[in-house]
Amino acid sequence: MPQTASAAADDWTVPQDWAAYTSAEHALWDRLFARQSQQLVGRAVPAFLQGLDVLHLSRPGIPDFAELSEKLTALTGWSVVSVPGLVPDEVFFEHLAHRRFVAGRFIRRPDQIDYLEEPDVFHDVFGHVPLLSDPVFADYMQAYGEGGLRAVRLGAIKRLARLYWHTVEFGLIRSAEGLRIYGAGIVSSHGESLYALESPKPPRIAFDLRRVMRTRYNIDDYQPAYFVIDRFEDLLRQTLETDFAPLYRALEASPDIEPGEVISADRLIPLDRPSPGGKAP
Ligand SMILES: [Fe+2]
């Protein structure tokens, strides 16, 4: 998620400087990758698991963004660029709108293997890049970036950021076999990738665009509720077809909904109930 950092190029990108990573840093990536890719079998959406292939490059360890981008560009036209940390919202949206995903280049310390606040290269690349190889999700991310640039002009970033948070970062999706994870914040977290699917505590609420944009979120703990989509096509269609300017104005009159709060209009999705007659997305 966007914020501030020291400026680099005009677009805030910096060289990844792959040669500067230590062997211990590469080993930590490999350890995180092995642990999490095993954990996600049967838990992540199939498109994510297939997309993990894009991260298998000619050398093990932290991916070289140049080689990664070459593979990704051939699939969906996306590339991965390196930034020094969190970047301003408009810069973030501008990159997304041009199919460039901004990724942090540092990797967490070994004592942060289970939790860190600022997104590192494992969160950004393992968490986000696999689904950028899915054509529909790739289009959604670009549409989100374009929507972000419009939201900057309309002063509505806060509401649009909630859409990103509750889908791209922490979304769940229904499949014929039951609920699956697609949000990057969940797939890159060893603890939350179990909690989100198995804990009886958090409600799983059917996705509704207006409702999601009214819903605040916590950044420092597991999510107290998750929003569930049926398929990526729905996210893309709603993002492309909704006229957000009047929606933002209408939402000004609607109170925020607290994290984890369930409202009467919510449709709750039981754990492990497959979508009716549905195909896996
Ligand atoms: Fe993220």
Residues whose N, C-alpha, C, O or C-beta is under 5 A from the ligand:
A	BS01	LIG	M1 A184
